[in-house]
Amino acid sequence: MSTLAALLPAVPPVIGWAVHARWLHGRLTTARCDPLTGLWTRDAFTRRARCVLRDPRAVVVLADVDHFKQINDTHGHAAGDVLLATVAARLSHGATPGGVTGRLGGDEFAAVMVDHDGTMADRLHTLAHVLARPVDAAPEVHTTVSLGWVRAADHPGEDLSALLRRADEAMYTAKRSGPRRARLGRLLGSVAGRRPGRRGAA
């Protein structure tokens, strides 16, 4: 009898544990956090954001650090990492209660929030200024953060991907608005047009 045949009676429990381990690994991979910022990664954010979007008061937000490559080149990647972590923490705080935030990649962040009391415009105006504040741990780093947002109710039937594209359009409109400390753009339901090119000079 071969060694493999001798081991066959013991295979079923081993397979059971292996399947369970793979299932747990898959769950952890899907739900993992970004190691730098602590925010949800893109896949995990997407899963949770879709749940929040079931609320008719949901708002989709994108935030992008302006001139991030220049910051890395001038102050080093360590300073850039501190800046990203700080922006992430401020955005996450601003998204509560009931919201979800994620890092989509690089210096781009997203959030889906719930406008519980109709004050989202004021909340995001304040958040835009908070995001643009100097970083305590790296006071030599000065930058702006562009923020765009859209109400899901203004675009009925559109999924998360479509709403993120609209928020992206609003964000790039904010980027082009001039060298202000806080850049905030909202895309209204009546606004239509092509999405601007990604990663322009800003």
Disulfide bonds with the S-S distance in Angstrom:
none
